[in-house]
Amino acid sequence: MMKTEVDVLIVGGGLVSASLACALGQAGVRVCMVEASPLRTDLPPGYDERSIALAQGSQRIFSGLGLWPTLQDRVCPIHTIHVSDRGHFGFTRLRREEEGVPALGYVATARVLGKALLDRIDELEGVEVLAPAELIDFQVGEAEVEADLLVDNNPVHCTAKLLVAADGAQSSIRTQLGIETTQRDYGQTAVIANVTTDRPHANVAYERFTDTGPMALLPMTEQRSALVWTVRSEQSEALMALDDAEFLARLQTRFGYRLGRFLKVGKRQAYPLFLLRARESVRPRMALIGNAIHTLHPVAGQGFNLGLRDVATLAEVILDARRNGRDIGGSSVLERYADWRQADQQRVAFFTDSMVRLFGQTLPPVTWIRDAGMLALDICPPAKRWFGRLTMGRAGRLPRLACGLDLS
Ligand SMILES: Cc1cc2nc3c(=O)[nH]c(=O)nc-3n(C[C@H](O)[C@H](O)[C@H](O)COP(=O)(O)OP(=O)(O)OC[C@H]3O[C@@H](n4cnc5c(N)ncnc54)[C@H](O)[C@@H]3O)c2cc1C
């Protein structure tokens, strides 16, 4: 049987895992990343055409990982965020000038981000990628984790100091560990597609709350916009089945003419939406990151950004421990990670969940109060600063990478 010995075994090869492999690999940590699906395909959930709004803090993390020079020409900066309540009077805007930043965030497709990460990983000697491969079983020992993998139907035995579960919302590792979760099915599905309009997007990201759920149009390169259209789950099949002309006509009625006429729509994909939060994020010699701990509604585009801050924090505590000659899978190291991440994970999950619930209400006086709140946010600088910090991923105590510092 083939054997491999590394410092960190990462299970999952999505965007969050690949970011951790990059962060650790370039600091000289030996990593093995195991992904069940073939990599470098355009298949969901990993590296598809779905657009990801990167917060400003995530841009800093990618800079710290040396990826920004590759990414900067393939992402579209957001200069303004325009939030409105369809059929009501409330709206609010966030502008880059008010925040004193070159961009409030950036939009990239998961495919572009994934390719940049995998290309970088290919250059790192200490990172081994096994895909398609699966974790079959693992045992946690005193000083190591022993894992049995299946790579192309061949058994491989892997020994590591730490096992990181980055295996997504349906994490089998989390289930095997008996970690409890809280879950809420939103009864909504996000239909996503890239669209072309006859008016330039002018780098404005639109978030519109509607009676079936939020709708976002994010600016993309080549003057396209990324549509995230949330509908009640029972309506999604019919929306997916429409031909392109009917779909565009329906979208036009729903969104209006702020971007002119909708001319073209690319491939559509549907994602059922739910909230999932794991009650624990560490166990002896094990850490959870990304969607395996928190799967959020895509309103406000926070899920990957939050996962990237898990990555930056876990990489920092691992490297600090290594520098001080401590065991990287030791309980004090993992507890430091879990404690540090708790407030941010709680805050962002609460924020996105509250937005979905608040804007899901259709009856006055709730609608009046929330619209008055949006207008107040628009004209009240301290409230706007708080909203800006949260949206840009700059709230709370940040890891070094998210402050624009490198890990060394
Ligand atoms: C419609 C939509 C729009 C979104 N927009 C945004 C946005 O604008 N901004 C933002 O920040 N976030 C956004 N998100 C959220 C973001 O996409 C996710 O948070 C992020 O992709 C999660 O990455 P992950 O690596 O944690 O999990 P995943 O991408 O789910 O990756 C987990 C991987 O683990 C693999 N795996 C599972 N089990 C095993 C096993 N036993 N062995 C080996 N491999 C295994 C899976 O094959 C998968 O590739 C959006 C999400 C949706 C649905």
The ligand as an SDF file (V2000), in Angstrom:
LIG
                    3D

 53 58  0  0  0  0  0  0  0  0999 V2000
  -25.4060   30.8730   -5.3450 C   0  0  0  0  0  0  0  0  0  0  0  0
  -24.2500   31.1370   -4.4220 C   0  0  0  0  0  0  0  0  0  0  0  0
  -23.5870   32.3470   -4.4810 C   0  0  0  0  0  0  0  0  0  0  0  0
  -22.5380   32.6010   -3.6020 C   0  0  0  0  0  0  0  0  0  0  0  0
  -21.9230   33.8180   -3.6580 N   0  0  0  0  0  0  0  0  0  0  0  0
  -20.9400   34.0950   -2.7810 C   0  0  0  0  0  0  0  0  0  0  0  0
  -20.3030   35.3740   -2.7850 C   0  0  0  0  0  0  0  0  0  0  0  0
  -20.6210   36.2500   -3.5810 O   0  0  0  0  0  0  0  0  0  0  0  0
  -19.3230   35.6110   -1.8650 N   0  0  0  0  0  0  0  0  0  0  0  0
  -18.9470   34.6600   -0.9580 C   0  0  0  0  0  0  0  0  0  0  0  0
  -18.0710   34.9490   -0.1370 O   0  0  0  0  0  0  0  0  0  0  0  0
  -19.5270   33.4530   -0.9380 N   0  0  0  0  0  0  0  0  0  0  0  0
  -20.5040   33.1360   -1.8200 C   0  0  0  0  0  0  0  0  0  0  0  0
  -21.0810   31.9120   -1.8040 N   0  0  0  0  0  0  0  0  0  0  0  0
  -20.6150   30.9100   -0.8230 C   0  0  0  0  0  0  0  0  0  0  0  0
  -19.3700   30.1730   -1.3300 C   0  0  0  0  0  0  0  0  0  0  0  0
  -19.5950   29.6750   -2.6220 O   0  0  0  0  0  0  0  0  0  0  0  0
  -19.0290   29.0270   -0.3800 C   0  0  0  0  0  0  0  0  0  0  0  0
  -19.0130   29.5170    0.9350 O   0  0  0  0  0  0  0  0  0  0  0  0
  -17.6600   28.4280   -0.6660 C   0  0  0  0  0  0  0  0  0  0  0  0
  -17.5490   28.0760   -2.0280 O   0  0  0  0  0  0  0  0  0  0  0  0
  -17.4500   27.2010    0.2110 C   0  0  0  0  0  0  0  0  0  0  0  0
  -16.2290   26.5860   -0.0780 O   0  0  0  0  0  0  0  0  0  0  0  0
  -15.7550   25.2800    0.6930 P   0  0  0  0  0  0  0  0  0  0  0  0
  -14.4140   24.9630    0.0860 O   0  0  0  0  0  0  0  0  0  0  0  0
  -15.8470   25.4680    2.1620 O   0  0  0  0  0  0  0  0  0  0  0  0
  -16.8230   24.1560    0.3540 O   0  0  0  0  0  0  0  0  0  0  0  0
  -17.1700   23.4110   -1.0260 P   0  0  0  0  0  0  0  0  0  0  0  0
  -17.0140   24.3120   -2.1780 O   0  0  0  0  0  0  0  0  0  0  0  0
  -18.4680   22.7510   -0.8060 O   0  0  0  0  0  0  0  0  0  0  0  0
  -16.0240   22.3010   -1.1510 O   0  0  0  0  0  0  0  0  0  0  0  0
  -16.0130   21.1020   -0.4180 C   0  0  0  0  0  0  0  0  0  0  0  0
  -15.2810   20.0590   -1.2570 C   0  0  0  0  0  0  0  0  0  0  0  0
  -15.0540   18.8840   -0.4690 O   0  0  0  0  0  0  0  0  0  0  0  0
  -15.1830   17.7560   -1.3020 C   0  0  0  0  0  0  0  0  0  0  0  0
  -15.4610   16.5890   -0.4520 N   0  0  0  0  0  0  0  0  0  0  0  0
  -16.5600   16.3440    0.2950 C   0  0  0  0  0  0  0  0  0  0  0  0
  -16.4130   15.1830    0.9760 N   0  0  0  0  0  0  0  0  0  0  0  0
  -15.2010   14.6730    0.6510 C   0  0  0  0  0  0  0  0  0  0  0  0
  -14.4750   13.4930    1.0280 C   0  0  0  0  0  0  0  0  0  0  0  0
  -14.9680   12.5950    1.8950 N   0  0  0  0  0  0  0  0  0  0  0  0
  -13.2440   13.2830    0.4920 N   0  0  0  0  0  0  0  0  0  0  0  0
  -12.7240   14.1950   -0.3650 C   0  0  0  0  0  0  0  0  0  0  0  0
  -13.3610   15.3400   -0.7540 N   0  0  0  0  0  0  0  0  0  0  0  0
  -14.5760   15.5740   -0.2530 C   0  0  0  0  0  0  0  0  0  0  0  0
  -16.3310   18.1260   -2.2490 C   0  0  0  0  0  0  0  0  0  0  0  0
  -16.2680   17.3910   -3.4580 O   0  0  0  0  0  0  0  0  0  0  0  0
  -16.0870   19.6300   -2.4890 C   0  0  0  0  0  0  0  0  0  0  0  0
  -15.3210   19.8880   -3.6330 O   0  0  0  0  0  0  0  0  0  0  0  0
  -22.1320   31.6170   -2.6700 C   0  0  0  0  0  0  0  0  0  0  0  0
  -22.7880   30.3940   -2.6200 C   0  0  0  0  0  0  0  0  0  0  0  0
  -23.8430   30.1480   -3.4750 C   0  0  0  0  0  0  0  0  0  0  0  0
  -24.5520   28.8180   -3.4100 C   0  0  0  0  0  0  0  0  0  0  0  0
  1  2  1  0
  2  3  1  0
  2 52  2  0
  3  4  2  0
  4  5  1  0
  4 50  1  0
  5  6  2  0
  6  7  1  0
  6 13  1  0
  7  8  2  0
  7  9  1  0
  9 10  1  0
 10 11  2  0
 10 12  1  0
 12 13  2  0
 13 14  1  0
 14 15  1  0
 14 50  1  0
 15 16  1  0
 16 17  1  0
 16 18  1  0
 18 19  1  0
 18 20  1  0
 20 21  1  0
 20 22  1  0
 22 23  1  0
 23 24  1  0
 24 25  2  0
 24 26  1  0
 24 27  1  0
 27 28  1  0
 28 29  2  0
 28 30  1  0
 28 31  1  0
 31 32  1  0
 32 33  1  0
 33 34  1  0
 33 48  1  0
 34 35  1  0
 35 36  1  0
 35 46  1  0
 36 37  1  0
 36 45  1  0
 37 38  2  0
 38 39  1  0
 39 40  1  0
 39 45  2  0
 40 41  1  0
 40 42  2  0
 42 43  1  0
 43 44  2  0
 44 45  1  0
 46 47  1  0
 46 48  1  0
 48 49  1  0
 50 51  2  0
 51 52  1  0
 52 53  1  0
M  END
$$$$
